[in-house]
């Protein structure tokens, strides 16, 4: 049995991708551990967020820690401090009418009835007021607060104004299908169940977490801050790709350092993401089972190193591979000369098959054989899988051409292993010279730190630029409910405090990598002021200057201006997510913004207090008619 069956890979399409695969297979990797840090960040419960002190991990006996060369410009000694309470500076980009609009919208977001019934109320308003008056009313309130304009041309003034005050843009065409729950469930079940599954009547090797369930078919349920795509057909996926291409082009035309965001579920049939995720998770689980056989259970992901000789004996004993074939699986070319196999080596025993469905094999520990996840795939399913990969490749090349960095958004945990792996493969190809592709890590997940640390280590070994966006996460309620009802382990951290700690732990790890290597880059996508202050403090401690453009900050348009604009005016790279689209077609987006603001505004009145303070200051100083000059 050949090594090509071990771990599924990112399937290349076209002659240029084959050439890229050949280049990747010749990469040089080291199996010697690198300098690491174990931060002890504080949570966001009022304690000091600046206590984290990095500590070096001790190297195992007989091994040497690789010293990572410092790259890039020398670290400036000057420290930058920012005050988020200075309302004159925070709101200097806004006229007084915009401040009043913000106060009105944020106040409305605190009323449960208005938020819970917002879509119904908007529908009634449109019916009674008429399309023209309704659109004008929306532009004076919610639409004007959270959406930049109707098309790429109309949003240019706002982009230029924000840029003049130091704030960049992440363009996001926010039009969504307004489906009923029944329509969403029907689309999801059709898109996530293969023909083989329909014929097998439940007799397969699938795990329930990675199968479609009608009660969770509407993936919008319990999600308030993330856009949801439902598969219709390949033409619709091509349409989504064209929309993303236009966003990339517009972002490149509006600035020299723009970002654009995409979602994998918009680019293809989600059936492939479900299946690929299950395969990746089962192989990772198999690796840890083999680690337990060698008495190495419970260690951090990067600390698990399987003894090669013992591993070969175990695989032969289990019947997964014939004894004569083990030398073909584990060679010095693939694994280095250390005599051990770690998780990265395990993941990199990759496949060059042309048929993607042949990659979807998993170990069956009962029979000791590698088995296909499903019995067969139709030719159309094969084509659909390849088209998703082709669309991703097209977007990445377009982003590189226009000098735009592409952020791949995180999604549900039953899709995410595949999304992360495919994103990583794009990073290997496109992040050789600079960070083009950014992966997203949801820090409310228990495995977030392991995911970040493993991917950073891979970027070190293969010498490409690591790019990450850190978020707390958008699917917590949905993930917990689904795990409980279907019957698998809850993937979410048990408390909000644990999520804060995880966020700071992951962030500090990347900041330490920037200090040592200067080839890592991170976007701190957070509205939490304590997290922003934690980041600024650690940047000062580690000598990371904002002018290096290694640490970015991100917030949504219409929210947390008291954080975004002071950062931008102090020279930090900061970006607003800038949604745009016709009024009537972004109502689902506006509905989510209302719900998200309800939680934020009920928990803290800080932003409203600052807005009132600035209006009062302008009134007393005779600046109530203030208009920003730029």
PAMARDREN-201808 format. One record per residue (C-alpha): residue in one letter; x, y negated, z negated. Coordinates in steps of 0.5 Angstrom, whole numbers, plus 2048, in hexadecimal, padded with zeros to 3 digits. Layout:
// residues N
AXYZ
...
// end
This chain:
// residues 630
X800800800
X8037F9802
X8047F37FE
X7FF7EF803
X7FA7F27FF
X7FC7EF7F8
X7F97E87F8
X7F57E47FD
X7F87DE800
X7F67D8803
X7F47DA80A
X7F87D6810
X7F47D5816
X7F77D381D
X7FF7D381F
X8017CD81B
X7FE7D0814
X8027D7816
X8087D3817
X8077CF810
X8067D680D
X80D7D980F
X8107D280C
X80C7D4806
X80E7DB805
X8167D9806
X8157D4800
X81A7D57FA
X8177D67F3
X81B7D77EC
X8187DB7E7
X81C7D87E1
X8187D47DD
X8187CC7DD
X8187C77D8
X8117C67D5
X80D7C27D0
X8087C47CB
X8047BD7C9
X8007BC7C3
X7FB7B77C5
X7F67B47C1
X7EF7B57C3
X7EA7AF7C4
X7E77AF7BD
X7EA7A97BA
X7F17AB7B9
X7F77A97BC
X7F87AB7C3
X7FF7A97C3
X8027AE7BE
X8047B47C4
X80B7B57C4
X80E7BA7C9
X8127C07C7
X8167C57CB
X8147CC7CB
X81A7D17C9
X81C7D57CF
X81C7DD7CE
X8227E07CC
X8287E17D1
X8247DC7D6
X8267D47D7
X8217CF7D8
X8227CC7DF
X8237C47DE
X81F7C07E3
X8227BB7E7
X81F7B47E6
X81D7B17EC
X81B7AA7EF
X81C7A37EC
X81F7A37E5
X81A7A27E0
X81979B7DE
X81A7997D6
X8147937D6
X80E7957D3
X8077937D6
X8017927D1
X7FA7907D3
X7F478D7CF
X7ED7907D1
X7EA78B7CC
X7EC7857D0
X7E57847D4
X7E877E7D8
X7ED7827DB
X7E87897DC
X7E37857DF
X7E67807E4
X7E47847EA
X7DD7837E8
X7D877D7E9
X7D377C7E3
X7CD77F7E7
X7D17857E8
X7D27857E0
X7CB7847DF
X7C978A7E4
X7CE78F7E0
X7CB78D7DA
X7C478E7DC
X7C67957E0
X7C97977DA
X7C37957D5
X7BE7997D9
X7C379F7D9
X7C27A07D2
X7BA7A17D2
X7B97A87D3
X7B27A87D6
X7B57A37DC
X7BB7A87DD
X7B77AF7DC
X7B27AC7E2
X7B77A87E6
X7B67AC7EC
X7AE7AC7EC
X7AE7A47EA
X7B37A27F0
X7AE7A67F4
X7A87A37F2
X7AB79C7F2
X7AD79D7FA
X7A679F7FB
X7A37997F8
X7A87947F9
X7AA796800
X7B0798803
X7B3791804
X7B178E7FD
X7B37957FA
X7BA7957FD
X7BB78E7FB
X7B978F7F4
X7BE7957F4
X7C47917F6
X7C278C7F1
X7C37927EB
X7C57997EC
X7C77997F3
X7CB7927F2
X7CE7957EC
X7D179C7EE
X7D179C7F6
X7D67977FA
X7D1797800
X7CE79B806
X7D479C80A
X7DB79C80B
X7DB79480E
X7D6792808
X7DB794803
X7E1791805
X7E078A801
X7DF78E7FB
X7E57927FC
X7E978C7FE
X7E77887F8
X7E978E7F3
X7F078F7F7
X7F17877F6
X7F07897EE
X7F578F7EE
X7EF7947EF
X7EF7997F5
X7EA79E7F7
X7E87A57F8
X7E37A57FE
X7DD7AA7FD
X7D77AA802
X7D27AC7FC
X7CC7AE801
X7C97B47FE
X7C37B9800
X7BD7B87FC
X7BB7BF7FB
X7B67C27F7
X7B87C77F2
X7B57CD7F6
X7B87CA7FC
X7BF7CA7F8
X7BE7D17F6
X7BC7D47FC
X7C27D1800
X7C77D37FA
X7C57DA7FA
X7C57DB802
X7CC7D7802
X7CF7DC7FC
X7CC7E37FE
X7D07E6803
X7CD7EB808
X7D07F1805
X7CD7EF7FE
X7C67EF801
X7C77F6804
X7CB7F97FD
X7C57F77F9
X7CA7F57F3
X7CF7FB7F4
X7D57F87F5
X7DB7F67F0
X7D97EF7EF
X7D97EB7E8
X7D37E87E6
X7D67E17E5
X7D87E17EC
X7D27E37EF
X7CC7DE7F1
X7C67DE7EC
X7C07DA7EE
X7BE7D77E8
X7C57D37E9
X7C47D27F0
X7C37CB7EF
X7CA7C97ED
X7C87C27EC
X7C57C47E5
X7C87C27DF
X7CD7BE7E3
X7CD7B67E3
X7D37B47E6
X7D57B87EC
X7D27B87F3
X7CF7BF7F5
X7D07C27FC
X7CB7C87FF
X7CD7CC805
X7C87CB80A
X7CC7CD811
X7D37CC814
X7D17C6817
X7CF7C3811
X7D67C580E
X7D97C1814
X7D57BB813
X7D87BB80C
X7DF7BC80F
X7DE7B6813
X7DB7B280E
X7E17B380A
X7E67B1810
X7E27AB810
X7E37A9809
X7EB7AB809
X7EB7A780F
X7E87A180C
X7EC7A2806
X7F27A280A
X7F079B80D
X7EE798807
X7F5799803
X7FC79C803
X7FB7A17FD
X7F47A37FE
X7F07A97FB
X7EA7AD7FE
X7E77B37FB
X7E47B97FE
X7E07BF7FB
X7E17C67FE
X7DA7C87FD
X7D97C3803
X7DD7C6807
X7DB7CE808
X7D67D3806
X7D77D47FE
X7D77DB7FE
X7DE7DB800
X7E07D77FA
X7DC7DC7F5
X7E07E27F8
X7E77DF7F9
X7E67DD7F1
X7E47E37EF
X7EA7E77F2
X7EF7E27F0
X7EC7E27E9
X7EC7EA7E9
X7F37EA7EB
X7F57E57E5
X7F27E97E0
X7F57EF7E3
X7FC7EC7E2
X7FA7EA7DB
X7F87F27DA
X7FF7F47DC
X8027EF7D7
X7FE7F27D2
X8017F97D4
X8087F67D3
X8067F37CC
X8067EB7CF
X7FE7EA7CE
X7FC7E37CB
X8027DF7CD
X8017D97D1
X8017DA7D9
X8087D87DB
X80B7DC7D5
X8087E27D7
X80E7E67DB
X80D7ED7DD
X8137F27DD
X8137F47E5
X8157FB7E4
X8107FC7DF
X80B7F97E3
X80D7FD7E9
X80C8037E5
X8058017E2
X8027FF7E9
X8048067EB
X80180A7E5
X7FB8067E7
X7FB8087EE
X7FA8017F0
X8018027F5
X8058087F7
X80C8097F3
X80F8087FA
X80C8017FC
X80D7FE7F5
X8147FB7F8
X8107F87FE
X80C7F57F9
X8117F27F4
X8177F07F8
X81D7EB7F6
X81B7E67FC
X8147E67F9
X8157E57F2
X81C7E37F0
X8217E77ED
X81F7E77E5
X81C7ED7E5
X8157EB7E3
X80F7E87E6
X80B7E27E3
X8047E07E5
X8077DC7EA
X80B7E17EE
X8047E57ED
X8007E07F0
X8057DF7F6
X8057E67F9
X8017E47FE
X7FE7E6804
X7FF7E580C
X7F87E880E
X7F47E5814
X7EE7E8811
X7EC7E480B
X7E77E9809
X7ED7EE808
X7F07EA802
X7EA7EB7FE
X7EC7F17FA
X7EC7F27F3
X7EF7F87EE
X7EB7FD7EC
X7EE7FF7E5
X7E98057E5
X7EB8087EB
X7F28057EC
X7F18037F3
X7F07FC7F6
X7E97FB7F9
X7E67F67FD
X7E17F17F9
X7DC7F37FE
X7DB7F8803
X7DB7F480A
X7DB7ED80C
X7D77EB813
X7DB7E7818
X7D77E1817
X7D97E180F
X7E07E2812
X7DF7DC816
X7DC7D8811
X7E27D980C
X7E77D7811
X7E37D1813
X7E47CE80C
X7EB7CF80C
X7EC7CC812
X7E77C6810
X7EC7C580A
X7F27C580E
X7EF7C0813
X7EE7BB80D
X7F47BC80A
X7F87BA810
X7F37B4811
X7F57B280A
X7FC7B280C
X7FC7AF812
X7F87A980F
X7FC7A9809
X7F77AA804
X7F77AF7FE
X7F27B57FE
X7EE7B77F7
X7EB7BD7F7
X7E57BD7F2
X7E47C27ED
X7DE7C67ED
X7DB7CC7E9
X7DF7D17E6
X7DC7D77EA
X7DF7D37F1
X7E57D07ED
X7EA7D57EE
X7EA7D57F5
X7E97CE7F6
X7F07CD7F2
X7F37D27F6
X7F27CF7FC
X7F47C87FA
X7FA7CB7F7
X7FC7CE7FE
X7FA7C7801
X7FF7C47FC
X8047C97FE
X8047C7805
X8027BF805
X8067BD7FE
X80D7BE801
X80F7B7802
X80A7B37FD
X8037B57FA
X7FE7B57FF
X7F97BB7FC
X7F77BA7F4
X7F37C07F1
X7EE7BE7EB
X7EE7C17E4
X7E87C17E0
X7EB7C17D9
X7E57C37D5
X7E77CA7D8
X7EA7CF7D3
X7EF7D17D8
X7F17CA7DA
X7F87C97D7
X7FA7D07DA
X7F87CE7E1
X7FB7C77E1
X8027CA7DE
X8027D07E3
X8017CB7E9
X8067C67E7
X80B7CC7E6
X80A7CE7ED
X80B7C77F0
X8127C77EC
X8147CE7EF
X8127CC7F6
X8147C57F6
X80D7C17F8
X8097BC7F5
X8047BD7F0
X7FE7B97F0
X7F87BA7EB
X7F27B67E9
X7F07B87E2
X7E97B77E0
X7E57B97DA
X7E07BD7DE
X7D97BC7E1
X7D67C37E0
X7D67C57D9
X7CF7C67D7
X7CE7CA7DE
X7D47CE7DC
X7D27D07D5
X7CA7D17D7
X7CC7D67DD
X7D27DA7D9
X7CD7DB7D3
X7C77DD7D7
X7CB7E17DC
X7CF7E47D7
X7D77E27D7
X7DC7DE7D3
X7DA7D77D3
X7E07D47D7
X7DF7CD7D3
X7E37CA7CD
X7DF7CB7C7
X7DE7C47C5
X7DF7BD7C8
X7E57BC7C3
X7E97C27C6
X7E77BF7CD
X7EB7B97CB
X7F17BD7C8
X7F17C17CF
X7F17BA7D3
X7F67B77CF
X7FA7BE7CF
X7FA7BE7D7
X7FB7B77D8
X8017B77D3
X8047BD7D7
X8047BA7DE
X8077B37DB
X80D7B77D8
X80E7BA7DF
X80E7B37E2
X8137B17DD
X8177B77DF
X8167B87E6
X8137B27E9
X80F7B67EE
X8097B77EA
X8037B27EB
X7FC7B27E7
X7F67AE7E7
X7F37AD7E0
X7EC7AD7E3
X7E87AB7DC
X7E47A57D9
X7E67A77D2
X7EA7A17D0
X7EE7A57CB
X7F07AA7D0
X7F37A47D4
X7F67A17CE
X7FA7A87CD
X7FC7A87D4
X7FF7A17D4
X8027A27CD
X8067A97D0
X8087A57D6
X80B7A07D2
X80F7A67CE
X8117AA7D4
X8137A47D8
X80E7A57DD
X80D79E7E0
X80679C7E4
X80A79A7EA
X80D7A17EB
X8067A37ED
X8067A97EA
X8007A87E5
X7F97A67E8
X7F37A47E4
X7EC7A57E7
X7E57A37E5
X7DE7A37E9
X7DC79C7EC
X7D77987E7
X7DA79B7E1
X7E079A7DC
X7E27937E0
X7E57917D9
X7EA7977DA
X7EB7977E2
X7ED7907E3
X7F178E7DD
X7F57947DF
X7F57927E7
X7F878B7E5
X7FD78E7E1
X8007927E6
X7FD7997E5
X7FB79D7EB
X7F379D7EA
X7EE79F7EE
X7E679F7EE
X7E27A47F1
X7DE7A07F6
X7D77A37F9
X7D47A17FF
X7CE7A3803
X7C77A0805
X7C279E7FF
X7BD7A4800
X7C27A9801
X7C77A87FB
X7C17A87F6
X7C37AF7F3
X7CA7AC7F2
X7C77A67EE
X7C27AB7EA
X7C97AE7E8
X7CC7A87E6
X7C67A67E2
X7C67AC7DE
X7CE7AC7DD
X7CD7A57DA
X7C87A77D6
X7CD7AB7D2
X7D27A67D2
X7CE7A07D0
X7CA7A37CB
X7D17A67C8
X7D579F7C8
X7D27987C9
X7D97967CA
X7D97947D2
X7D27907D0
X7D578C7CB
X7DB78A7CF
X7D77887D5
X7D37847D0
X7D97817CD
X7DB77F7D4
X7D577C7D6
X7D57787CF
X7DC7757D0
X7DA7737D7
X7D476F7D4
X7D876C7CF
X7DE76A7D3
X7D97677D9
X7DB76D7DE
X7D47707DE
X7D576F7E6
X7DB7727E6
X7DD7767ED
X7E377A7EE
X7E97777F2
X7ED77C7F6
// end
